[in-house]
Amino acid sequence: MNGQETGSEIAQRVADIGTFVTIAHPQWSALTMADARSIDAAHALEIYNHGCAV
């Protein structure tokens, strides 16, 4: 949306101040592969959530 930071911009901003950045619950939030790949500042990615599998 206009005037709002993207997920990638937020991740970079907080990484710049020393925060450990994770991409949590990508399936629940309907994150696309392109969205995930745009977050260069992420240190970790949740790859399995049993709640989603059930």
N, C-alpha and C positions, 0 to 999 in steps of 0.2 A: 504494500500500500504506500501511497505517496507520503513522504515525510517520516516513515518508520524505518528502523534498521532492519536489515535482513538477518536471518539466522547466522549467516557467515560473518556479517559485520559485528554482531553481538559477540560471537565466539572469539573473534580476533581482538575485540576491545578488552574482554576479560582475560584472555590469554596474555595480552600485553602487560597486565598488572600482576601476573603470576598465578592465575587461577588454572587448575587442572580441568580441562574441558572434555566432557564426554557427550556422546550422542546417545541418549537413553530413550528406549521405547520407540525406535524408528517405525516399527510396524503399526503400533497403536496410533501414532501421529501421522500416518500415511506419508512418511518421508519418502521421496523418490530417490533413486540412485543418483540422479543429477543433483538433487538437493544435498545429499550426503557428501558427494564429491566436491561440492562448492565450499564445504567447511574445512578449509586447510588448517585451521588452528586446533582441530580436535586431536586429543591425545589418545582417546579410547572410543570404542563403539560397542554398544551392546549387540551381541550377535545371536543370543538366544534368550527367550523369555518363556518359561513353561506355561504361564498364563495364556499366552497367545497360541501355544500349541494345543491347549486343551479346548 
